[in-house]
Amino acid sequence: MTNEMLYIFLGIVILIAIGLFIFRSRPMKIVQTKEEKREEILSGYKKQLQEALLPLKDDQQTRINLKSKLLKNISYELSRNIFFDQSEIREIILELSLE
């Protein structure tokens, strides 16, 4: 009877140790706040706009047309995003249009 109790106790300890090892070995997810996610999205759009317009420094007309298309696309994407409402989208597009 004591051997059976010892094996049961040892089995429970081993299962707990395995469970703790598996639980602690998983990488921890970094959860972003709403503001951090918004800033990440905005910086991505700014970078996209700058990279697209950089080769067109000399050709103003093509630059304006491309910028207009990009801003329309960004506006559409932002309108589909849950983090932004219409007034924020207008502010963002205005800010991006000044760059």
RAQUI-V609362 format. One record per residue. N is the residue number from 1. BURIAL is I if it has 9 or more other C-alpha atoms within 8 Angstrom, else O. Layout:
# RAQUI-V609362
n->N burial->BURIAL
n->N burial->BURIAL
This chain:
# RAQUI-V609362
n->1 burial->O
n->2 burial->O
n->3 burial->O
n->4 burial->O
n->5 burial->O
n->6 burial->O
n->7 burial->O
n->8 burial->O
n->9 burial->O
n->10 burial->O
n->11 burial->O
n->12 burial->O
n->13 burial->O
n->14 burial->O
n->15 burial->O
n->16 burial->O
n->17 burial->O
n->18 burial->O
n->19 burial->O
n->20 burial->O
n->21 burial->O
n->22 burial->O
n->23 burial->O
n->24 burial->O
n->25 burial->O
n->26 burial->O
n->27 burial->O
n->28 burial->O
n->29 burial->O
n->30 burial->O
n->31 burial->O
n->32 burial->O
n->33 burial->O
n->34 burial->O
n->35 burial->O
n->36 burial->O
n->37 burial->I
n->38 burial->I
n->39 burial->O
n->40 burial->O
n->41 burial->O
n->42 burial->I
n->43 burial->O
n->44 burial->O
n->45 burial->I
n->46 burial->I
n->47 burial->O
n->48 burial->O
n->49 burial->I
n->50 burial->O
n->51 burial->O
n->52 burial->O
n->53 burial->I
n->54 burial->O
n->55 burial->O
n->56 burial->I
n->57 burial->O
n->58 burial->O
n->59 burial->O
n->60 burial->O
n->61 burial->O
n->62 burial->O
n->63 burial->I
n->64 burial->O
n->65 burial->O
n->66 burial->I
n->67 burial->I
n->68 burial->O
n->69 burial->O
n->70 burial->I
n->71 burial->I
n->72 burial->O
n->73 burial->O
n->74 burial->I
n->75 burial->I
n->76 burial->O
n->77 burial->O
n->78 burial->I
n->79 burial->I
n->80 burial->O
n->81 burial->O
n->82 burial->O
n->83 burial->O
n->84 burial->I
n->85 burial->O
n->86 burial->O
n->87 burial->O
n->88 burial->O
n->89 burial->I
n->90 burial->O
n->91 burial->O
n->92 burial->I
n->93 burial->I
n->94 burial->O
n->95 burial->O
n->96 burial->I
n->97 burial->O
n->98 burial->O
n->99 burial->O
